Amino acid sequence: MNKTWNGFYLYGPDYTGKNPKVDFTAQLEFNGDEFEGTCKESGISAHKEAAFMKGFIDRENNTISFILKYPYSYWEGEDGTVEYDTSQPHPDIYYFGNFNSETNSYDGEWELTTEVYDEDGEPFEWTDYGTWEMFT
């Protein structure tokens, strides 16, 4: 069964960019409680390519979990423009949430961890996180 779900995600409090909210549309194919499909963002800080999305719904506990994978790396620059590096993979983004029967949506938190470099060129792990909501 195919479904289209719309939603948005917000960056967490450490975000310093100019566009903290990004809207998206997910085109999902369900096989029981498992699903996969694509997720296309809209807005200023959106990735220009669709991301791959794969996850499952636990109907007994009213939870959802999925991974979002962009085709290559991107980030928002200090001036608010999006920059791309097609030679680098984007880290997986992990989404976890619960069903909200009042809004007929899923909402929760997302997290990604990646390696970045300090001003001396030394690598360290950096984690970004935020919240999201997706309407069924």
MARBA-3410 file (N, C-alpha, C, O; in Angstrom, 1 decimal):
136
0.8,-1.2,0.0,0.0,0.0,0.0,0.9,1.2,0.0,1.8,1.4,0.8 ~ 0.6,2.2,-0.9,1.4,3.4,-1.0,0.6,4.5,-0.2,-0.6,4.6,-0.3 ~ 1.4,5.4,0.4,0.9,6.5,1.2,1.8,7.7,1.0,3.0,7.6,0.9 ~ 1.2,8.9,1.1,1.9,10.1,1.1,1.7,10.8,2.4,0.6,11.1,2.8 ~ 2.8,11.0,3.1,2.7,11.7,4.4,3.5,13.0,4.4,4.6,13.0,3.8
3.0,14.1,4.9,3.7,15.4,5.0,4.1,15.7,6.4,3.5,15.2,7.3 ~ 5.2,16.4,6.5,5.6,16.8,7.8,6.7,17.8,7.8,6.9,18.5,6.8 ~ 7.4,17.9,8.9,8.5,18.9,9.0,9.4,18.4,10.1,9.1,17.6,10.9 ~ 10.7,18.9,10.0,11.6,18.7,11.1,12.2,20.0,11.5,12.3,21.0,10.7 ~ 12.6,20.1,12.8,13.2,21.3,13.4,14.5,20.9,13.9,14.7,19.9,14.5
15.5,21.8,13.7,16.8,21.6,14.3,16.7,21.9,15.8,15.9,22.7,16.3 ~ 17.7,21.4,16.6,17.7,21.6,18.0,18.3,22.9,18.4,18.6,23.7,17.6 ~ 18.4,23.1,19.7,18.8,24.4,20.3,20.2,24.9,19.9,20.5,26.0,20.0 ~ 21.1,23.9,19.5,22.4,24.3,19.2,22.6,24.8,17.7,23.7,25.2,17.3 ~ 21.5,24.7,17.0,21.5,25.1,15.6,21.8,26.6,15.4,21.2,27.4,16.1
22.7,26.9,14.6,23.1,28.3,14.4,22.7,28.8,13.0,23.0,30.0,12.6 ~ 22.1,28.0,12.2,21.7,28.4,10.8,20.5,29.4,10.8,20.0,29.7,11.8 ~ 20.1,29.7,9.6,19.0,30.7,9.4,17.7,30.0,9.2,16.7,30.7,9.3 ~ 17.6,28.7,9.0,16.4,28.1,8.6,16.1,26.8,9.5,16.4,25.7,9.1 ~ 15.6,27.1,10.7,15.5,25.9,11.7,14.4,24.9,11.3,14.3,23.9,11.9
13.4,25.3,10.4,12.3,24.4,10.1,12.4,24.0,8.6,12.6,24.9,7.8 ~ 12.3,22.7,8.3,12.3,22.2,7.0,11.0,21.3,6.8,10.8,20.4,7.5 ~ 10.2,21.6,5.8,9.0,20.8,5.4,9.4,19.7,4.5,10.4,19.8,3.7 ~ 8.7,18.6,4.5,9.0,17.5,3.6,7.7,16.7,3.3,6.7,16.8,4.0 ~ 7.8,15.9,2.2,6.8,15.0,1.8,7.4,13.7,1.6,8.4,13.5,0.9
6.8,12.7,2.2,7.3,11.3,2.2,6.4,10.5,1.3,5.2,10.4,1.6 ~ 6.9,9.8,0.3,6.2,8.8,-0.5,6.6,7.4,0.0,7.7,7.0,-0.3 ~ 5.7,6.8,0.6,6.0,5.5,1.3,5.2,4.3,0.8,4.1,4.5,0.4 ~ 5.9,3.2,0.7,5.3,1.9,0.3,5.3,1.0,1.6,6.4,0.8,2.1 ~ 4.1,0.6,2.0,4.0,-0.2,3.2,3.9,-1.7,2.9,3.2,-2.1,1.9
4.6,-2.5,3.7,4.4,-4.0,3.6,4.2,-4.4,5.1,5.1,-4.6,5.8 ~ 2.9,-4.5,5.4,2.6,-4.7,6.8,2.9,-3.4,7.6,2.5,-2.3,7.3 ~ 3.7,-3.6,8.7,4.2,-2.5,9.5,5.5,-1.9,9.1,6.0,-0.9,9.7 ~ 6.1,-2.5,8.1,7.4,-2.0,7.6,7.1,-1.1,6.4,6.2,-1.3,5.6 ~ 8.0,-0.1,6.2,7.8,0.8,5.0,9.2,1.3,4.5,10.2,1.3,5.2
9.2,1.7,3.3,10.3,2.4,2.7,9.8,3.3,1.6,8.7,3.1,1.0 ~ 10.7,4.2,1.2,10.3,5.2,0.2,11.2,6.3,0.1,12.4,6.2,0.5 ~ 10.7,7.4,-0.4,11.5,8.6,-0.5,10.9,9.8,0.3,9.8,9.8,0.6 ~ 11.8,10.7,0.6,11.4,11.9,1.3,12.0,13.1,0.6,13.3,13.2,0.5 ~ 11.2,14.0,0.2,11.6,15.2,-0.5,11.3,16.4,0.3,10.2,16.7,0.7
12.4,17.2,0.5,12.3,18.5,1.3,11.9,19.6,0.4,12.0,19.6,-0.8 ~ 11.3,20.7,1.1,11.0,21.9,0.4,11.5,23.0,1.3,11.6,22.9,2.5 ~ 11.8,24.2,0.7,12.2,25.3,1.4,13.6,25.7,1.2,14.3,25.0,0.4 ~ 14.1,26.7,1.8,15.4,27.3,1.5,16.5,26.3,1.9,17.5,26.2,1.1 ~ 16.5,25.6,3.0,17.6,24.7,3.4,17.4,23.3,3.0,17.9,22.4,3.6
16.5,23.0,2.0,16.2,21.7,1.6,17.3,21.1,0.8,18.0,21.8,0.0 ~ 17.5,19.8,0.9,18.4,19.0,0.0,17.7,19.0,-1.4,16.5,18.8,-1.5 ~ 18.5,19.1,-2.5,17.9,19.1,-3.8,17.5,17.8,-4.3,16.8,17.7,-5.3 ~ 18.0,16.7,-3.7,17.6,15.3,-4.1,16.8,14.7,-3.0,16.8,15.1,-1.8 ~ 15.9,13.7,-3.4,15.1,13.0,-2.4,16.0,12.1,-1.6,17.0,11.6,-2.0
15.7,11.9,-0.3,16.4,11.0,0.6,15.6,9.7,0.6,14.4,9.6,0.3 ~ 16.3,8.6,0.9,15.8,7.3,1.0,15.3,7.1,2.5,16.0,7.5,3.4 ~ 14.1,6.5,2.7,13.6,6.4,4.0,13.1,4.9,4.2,12.5,4.4,3.4 ~ 13.5,4.4,5.4,13.1,3.0,5.7,12.9,2.8,7.2,13.7,3.3,8.0 ~ 11.8,2.2,7.5,11.5,2.0,8.9,10.3,1.1,9.2,9.9,0.3,8.4
9.8,1.2,10.4,8.7,0.4,10.8,7.8,1.1,11.9,8.3,2.0,12.5 ~ 6.6,0.6,11.9,5.6,1.1,13.0,5.3,0.0,13.9,5.1,-1.2,13.5 ~ 5.4,0.2,15.2,5.0,-0.7,16.2,3.6,-0.3,16.7,3.5,0.6,17.6 ~ 2.6,-0.9,16.1,1.2,-0.5,16.4,0.8,-0.8,17.8,0.0,-0.1,18.4 ~ 1.4,-1.8,18.4,1.1,-2.2,19.8,1.5,-1.1,20.8,0.8,-0.8,21.7
2.7,-0.5,20.5,3.2,0.5,21.4,3.0,1.9,20.8,3.5,2.9,21.4 ~ 2.3,2.0,19.7,2.1,3.3,19.0,3.4,4.1,18.8,3.5,5.3,19.0 ~ 4.5,3.4,18.3,5.7,4.1,18.0,6.1,3.9,16.6,5.6,3.0,15.9 ~ 7.1,4.7,16.1,7.6,4.6,14.8,9.1,4.8,14.9,9.6,5.5,15.7 ~ 9.8,4.2,14.0,11.3,4.3,13.9,11.7,4.2,12.5,11.2,3.3,11.7
12.6,5.1,12.0,13.0,5.0,10.6,14.4,5.7,10.5,14.8,6.5,11.3 ~ 15.0,5.4,9.4,16.3,6.0,9.0,16.1,6.7,7.8,15.5,6.3,6.8 ~ 16.7,7.9,7.7,16.7,8.7,6.5,18.1,8.8,6.0,19.1,9.1,6.7 ~ 18.3,8.6,4.7,19.6,8.6,4.1,19.6,9.4,2.8,18.9,9.1,1.9 ~ 20.4,10.5,2.9,20.5,11.4,1.7,21.6,10.8,0.8,22.5,10.1,1.2
21.5,11.1,-0.5,22.4,10.5,-1.5,23.8,11.0,-1.4,24.8,10.4,-1.8 ~ 24.0,12.2,-0.8,25.3,12.8,-0.5,25.3,13.9,0.5,24.2,14.3,0.9 ~ 26.4,14.3,0.9,26.5,15.2,2.1,26.0,16.7,1.7,26.2,17.1,0.6 ~ 25.4,17.3,2.6,25.0,18.7,2.5,24.9,19.4,3.8,24.8,18.7,4.9 ~ 25.0,20.7,3.9,24.9,21.4,5.1,24.5,22.9,4.7,24.6,23.3,3.6
24.0,23.6,5.7,23.7,25.0,5.6,24.8,25.8,6.0,25.3,25.7,7.1 ~ 25.3,26.7,5.1,26.4,27.6,5.4,25.9,28.7,6.3,24.7,28.9,6.6 ~ 26.9,29.5,6.8,26.6,30.5,7.8,25.7,31.6,7.2,24.9,32.2,8.0 ~ 25.7,31.8,5.9,24.8,32.8,5.3,23.4,32.2,4.9,22.6,33.0,4.4 ~ 23.1,31.0,5.3,21.8,30.4,5.1,21.7,29.6,3.8,20.6,29.0,3.5
22.7,29.6,2.9,22.6,28.9,1.7,23.1,27.4,1.9,23.8,27.1,2.8 ~ 22.6,26.6,1.1,22.9,25.1,1.2,24.1,24.8,0.4,24.2,25.3,-0.8 ~ 25.0,24.1,0.9,26.2,23.6,0.3,26.2,22.1,0.2,25.8,21.4,1.1 ~ 26.7,21.6,-1.0,26.7,20.2,-1.2,28.1,19.6,-1.5,29.0,20.4,-2.0 ~ 28.3,18.4,-1.1,29.6,17.7,-1.4,29.2,16.3,-1.9,29.0,15.4,-1.2
29.1,16.2,-3.3,28.6,14.9,-3.9,29.6,13.8,-3.7,29.3,12.6,-4.0 ~ 30.8,14.1,-3.3,31.9,13.1,-3.2,31.8,12.4,-1.8,32.5,11.4,-1.5 ~ 31.0,13.0,-0.9,30.9,12.4,0.5,29.5,11.9,0.8,28.5,12.5,0.5 ~ 29.5,10.7,1.5,28.1,10.2,1.9,27.6,11.1,3.0,28.4,11.6,3.8 ~ 26.3,11.2,3.1,25.7,11.8,4.3,25.5,10.8,5.4,25.1,9.7,5.1
25.7,11.2,6.6,25.5,10.2,7.7,24.0,9.9,7.8,23.1,10.7,7.5 ~ 23.7,8.7,8.3,22.3,8.3,8.5,21.7,9.1,9.6,22.4,9.5,10.5 ~ 20.4,9.4,9.4,19.7,10.2,10.4,18.6,9.3,11.0,17.8,8.7,10.3 ~ 18.6,9.1,12.3,17.7,8.2,13.0,16.6,9.0,13.6,16.7,10.0,14.3 ~ 15.4,8.5,13.3,14.1,9.1,13.7,13.4,8.1,14.6,13.3,7.0,14.3
12.9,8.6,15.8,12.1,7.8,16.7,10.9,8.7,17.1,11.0,9.9,17.3 ~ 9.7,8.1,17.3,8.6,8.8,17.7,7.4,8.0,18.1,7.5,6.8,18.2 ~ 6.4,8.7,18.5,5.1,8.1,19.0,3.9,8.7,18.2,4.0,9.8,17.6 ~ 2.9,7.9,18.2,1.6,8.3,17.5,0.9,9.3,18.4,0.7,9.0,19.6 ~ 0.4,10.4,17.9,-0.4,11.3,18.6,-1.8,11.3,18.1,-2.1,11.8,17.0
-2.7,10.7,18.8,-4.1,10.5,18.3,-4.9,11.8,18.2,-5.8,11.9,17.4 ~ -4.5,12.8,18.9,-5.2,14.1,18.9,-4.9,14.8,17.5,-5.8,15.5,17.0 ~ -3.7,14.7,17.0,-3.3,15.3,15.7,-3.3,14.4,14.6,-3.0,14.8,13.4 ~ -3.5,13.1,14.8,-3.4,12.0,13.8,-2.0,12.1,13.1,-1.9,12.1,11.9 ~ -1.0,12.2,13.9,0.4,12.3,13.4,1.4,11.5,14.3,1.1,11.1,15.4
2.6,11.4,13.8,3.7,10.9,14.5,4.6,12.0,14.8,4.8,12.9,14.0 ~ 5.2,12.1,16.0,6.1,13.1,16.4,7.2,12.5,17.2,7.0,11.5,18.0 ~ 8.4,13.1,17.2,9.5,12.6,18.0,10.7,13.4,17.8,10.7,14.6,17.6 ~ 11.8,12.7,17.9,13.2,13.3,17.8,14.0,12.6,16.8,13.8,11.4,16.4 ~ 14.9,13.3,16.2,15.9,12.8,15.2,17.3,13.1,15.7,17.5,14.0,16.5
18.2,12.3,15.2,19.6,12.5,15.6,20.6,12.0,14.5,20.3,10.9,13.9 ~ 21.7,12.7,14.3,22.7,12.2,13.4,24.1,12.5,14.1,24.2,13.5,14.8 ~ 25.0,11.6,13.9,26.4,11.8,14.4,27.3,11.7,13.2,27.2,10.8,12.3 ~ 28.2,12.6,13.1,29.2,12.6,12.0,30.6,13.1,12.5,30.7,13.6,13.6 ~ 31.5,12.9,11.7,32.9,13.3,12.1,33.1,14.7,11.4,32.9,14.8,10.2
33.6,15.6,12.2,33.9,17.0,11.7,35.3,17.3,12.2,35.9,16.5,13.0 ~ 35.9,18.4,11.7,37.2,18.8,12.1,37.3,20.1,12.7,36.6,21.0,12.3 ~ 38.1,20.2,13.8,38.3,21.5,14.5,39.2,22.4,13.7,39.7,22.0,12.6 ~ 39.5,23.6,14.2,40.3,24.6,13.4,41.8,24.1,13.2,42.5,24.6,12.4 ~ 42.2,23.1,14.0,43.5,22.5,13.8,43.6,21.3,12.9,44.6,20.7,12.7
42.4,21.0,12.4,42.3,19.8,11.5,42.1,18.5,12.2,42.2,17.4,11.6 ~ 41.9,18.5,13.5,41.7,17.3,14.3,40.2,16.9,14.2,39.3,17.7,14.4 ~ 40.0,15.6,13.9,38.6,15.1,13.8,38.0,14.9,15.2,38.7,14.5,16.2 ~ 36.7,15.1,15.3,35.9,14.7,16.5,34.5,14.4,16.0,34.0,14.9,15.0 ~ 33.8,13.6,16.9,32.4,13.3,16.6,31.5,14.4,17.0,31.6,15.0,18.1
30.5,14.8,16.1,29.6,15.8,16.4,28.2,15.2,16.2,27.9,14.6,15.2 ~ 27.3,15.5,17.1,25.9,15.0,17.1,25.0,16.2,16.9,25.0,17.2,17.7 ~ 24.1,16.1,16.0,23.0,17.1,15.8,21.7,16.4,16.1,21.6,15.2,15.9 ~ 20.7,17.2,16.5,19.5,16.5,16.9,18.4,17.6,16.8,18.6,18.8,16.7 ~ 17.1,17.1,16.8,16.0,18.0,16.8,14.7,17.2,16.9,14.7,16.1,17.4
13.6,17.8,16.5,12.3,17.2,16.6,11.7,17.2,15.2,12.1,17.8,14.3 ~ 10.6,16.4,15.1,9.9,16.3,13.8,8.5,15.9,14.1,8.1,15.4,15.2 ~ 7.6,16.1,13.0,6.2,15.7,13.1,5.9,15.3,11.7,6.2,15.9,10.7 ~ 5.1,14.2,11.5,4.7,13.7,10.2,3.2,13.3,10.3,2.8,12.5,11.2 ~ 2.4,13.9,9.4,0.9,13.7,9.4,0.5,12.5,8.5,1.0,12.4,7.4
-0.3,11.6,9.1,-0.7,10.4,8.3,-1.9,10.7,7.5,-2.4,9.8,6.8
END
